């Protein structure tokens, strides 16, 4: 095996070198980064000694650069206050940039940007930034900009500032991105489950077309990523951990702007609130946001120093939104339900695996849960929905309170680990092809108040009392082709009108072991 | 009949372009708007398209983006019930190509459909096999329920010849921007996750195949690796297609070996190039930027990062 691996490695290295050296002249002709000069700031008066204020010298270089130039900071430590970026001019630093501590400002809701960010970009486009910096305010504040890229950068904030600004602030920007960067220590680390301090890695406000990919966002006072009133956002392949609030939070103002999100392949761990929080509660109406939340992994969110906070969902908290697909996510050891959905429209949960619950609150339109593995489905009191479609899930428990309304409840081919399943609702039920086990005193399946129900092809294993109980308030019940093993009688019919019982295979009064 | 718009991204479409335009003119299914999105052709692509009744959207060569460019075309000309996409080298095999793919949309659950790709005239054995293996005769309708059986192959599709129901296309948010490839696969995945079905249409055919060099195979599979690395959620959502690569390799060796065994060494080199390209693509993040660009077939993608 080792020989095989060695061969693979050698052949891979050899081919890599061969291909790398064998440059294709046709493909090498229009490489953007080769255009323009690389201007070394040390040749224009910057000291890089960590003591001299290099702001003026470097700003002069930036101002004199022309389209396609790259302003370059070689190794050294550069003391810089604020630099005004120039359109079509790249900025690359091997050296470390530090902001003087006396510039540190205080974040407030009324003032969400500082007066002295390290880089200020306003109404410019086509800028590439790659740098290392320790900043006391934002590392970058860009407004009304287009095509700004921050790549392979390392941004470290002031972890003693209890009202820190964010590391990167996009305001009214488009087609911009942050990739391959590490951003941390903006704001004081959260130490209490009840309070937190401002300081977010990336804030995106009123922007479109922002990509945040391949970054490490850690140990910030508030969120890893905070997005407000923005659309067409891709958040992919980031590691977001130990932040004082949610890993990713999306907020609303003008709701029509908030649409088209891809939140994929991220690792969200040990953030003090939710992994992903999309909250439109204040807006008052359900907004279709067309979001894909897929392939993410979350673990241990919703705790501060091992104490639970009020938050901590593992896959997503969704409030007042619609058209959200959650697929292929994995969520473990989080404080709150893996999925918390309140007052939503159309949701799809597919192939998610979690040790947490799916919790539904308030109204919804259509919710599909297919092929998931989760601990429990919990619907809270007074819930009302048009369609709830549960298929081929492995779920520990299904907990439906009395008095809910679901127009169409489909429970098809699920494995339900532990009964009873108590369905006391207005609406129509299809309960078909499920495998249900129960050791509870009230049996396995209790049906009350439904307008109609078909119980077909289920395997029900029950240890105590009646396996299936149908109250007289349940109408149009059809029970056929089920396989029922019960410690008591298989069916307890309280006089349901129009009940039809077909050909079921039944074993009653069987001494079964608890499942 | 449903209202159809046809979109074709172009860049110096070359000798086959007039043939494609003629074949489109022979289609029995009417097209509302024909749209070309041209990235700076210097041959007669644009002139011929205009003469054939196409609307032309011109974009800069550097701004081409597999998803973004197609999305731009739809946003410019959105008024249709079905959006059909072709590539500039996909030649309709007969006059019923459009008709046959459109038939699928009579089923209101179908969100997208894609057609069969036949090897072009003069195709090599390997490109012939690739098309015959991946595009069988039988029409197939797939939904999310099929993920357990087909894995990621459930959402196999190709914008070389594909059609999207506009309502569900818009419902799914349109094509993703900024992907190295696979905007069609992402769209298919989102549609199926939303409960729509997709159809592979065996009797809606185009001639479309490529004779890739070993280097091009490497580059193509590097890009596939990058795409899979960036979109792991697809595997999490639909599962993997275990053994599919091995099955393909076995089939190709058998197909080519029976007809021209002297090509087998080239096939083995091709396997190595594909494997290596794919593996490097999966770990592209640890490669130097210049290597990523050098290894990729889609150079412009890396210039924008």
Interface residues (C-beta under 8 A of the other chain):
Chain A: X11 X12 X15 X16 X19 X20 X23 X24 X27 X30 X31 X32 X33 X149 X151 X177 X179 X180 X209 X211 X213 X214 X232 X234 X236 X237 X259 X260 X262 X264 X265 X290 X292 X294 X295 X296 X323 X325 X327 X328 X329 X330 X348 X350 X351 X368 X370 X371
Chain B: X62 X144 X147 X148 X171 X172 X173 X174 X176 X177 X178 X190 X193 X194 X195 X215 X218 X230 X231 X232 X233 X234 X235 X236 X237 X238 X239 X272 X276 X279 X280 X285 X290 X291 X293 X294 X295 X299 X300 X303 X304 X305
